[in-house]
């Protein structure tokens, strides 16, 4: 035999047990069969790269994302809907502001605030027979720029209620504005009467002149108040109402669909990140191009080894799987290969003493001339995908491969390993 770096042989053609003397269970706790095995020789088939995850499978693989996005979407949709209902509008017009645009803006903004003030809302709520706090949540006022109009809008559960609320608030605003004018005029009269009665002069002519002067002053001040106060009246009362925004049900449905869409886009963008291997059926959905089997199908793997006349089978252990799981599967496959009359050597790469020794058993010449290297017909080599020795298999052909993982194994690790071994078109073994 050719001289090679020493290896630790776990089982040969005359031994069917591990080096601790315990024999493997061909079936054990393995999962049920999920797919027929079709391990092919790399000499017969061209490389087949792993395609991106199917969109539907990628989205379905993240049910937690979908559920969370759906709940958030529904909540946002309901909050943004505003409760639906109906909206009615009443127009208030301001008179006496002249052509001064700044004056118009100041008066209009004052009316805006007046329409939603507590005094106006209290009066309108009393007229409508509803609490002022309820009415405050339904009513708004907005000045229509470059006009002398202020629009009072109200929402309600039905069209009639919305129109009645808008009209009540507008009328209360007009009444409050008029009351303000009357109050100012009353103050002027009160001041004038006080001056007439308190500060009388002893001279009759002088008193008459004083009273005439006070009367003229009062008249001028009244005219000034009337001119500065401006008139406010209802120009266009609400007679109907239109549906106001989305209803809660419509908002919830829209939010649900939006949330699911965002979750789907995020799932597609994430690809294999944060996904686990799960059961074999999940791998089939996510990676339809990959052959999937379970440890219970070791006999089929062994049959393919014998039928293809391949002399080397590499069993790659993914992170978190454990060498023991992969080694047990290798020993079971070796037993079935012996049943077909071929001698077998099982090599545990992790047990070898040095990096040089671990790479040596996976060299191209060692794999292609197993009879000369190991003295048997077939070599079954178990190697961890994170071991530097695994790099000796990357991009290589001329052997068969099986990748072993557990449900908690990151899917990214599986895709990376399968892509590295694409020339062999490896079978994926989903261990329990």
Protein Blocks (a to p, Z undefined) as FASTA:
>chain_A
ZZddddddfbdfkbcbdfkopacdfklmadcdfbdcddddfklpccdddddddfklmmmm
mmmlmmmmmmmmmmmmmmmnnnnaaddddddddehkljafklmmmmmmmmmmmmmgmklm
mmmmmmnopafklmmmmgccdddehiabdcdddddfbfklmmmmmmmmmmmmmmmmmmmm
mmmmmmmmmmmmmmmmmmccfblklmmmmmmmmmmmmmmmmmmmmmmnopaddfbdcfbd
cdehjafklmmmmmmmmmmmmmmmmmmmnmmnoiafbjmklmmmmmmmbccddfklmmmm
mmmmmmnopabdcddddehkbpmlmmmmmmmmmmmmmmnopacddddfklpmbfklmmmm
mgmklmmmmmlmnopabdcddddfkbmklmmmgopahiacdddddfklcfklmmmmmmmm
mmnopaddddZZ
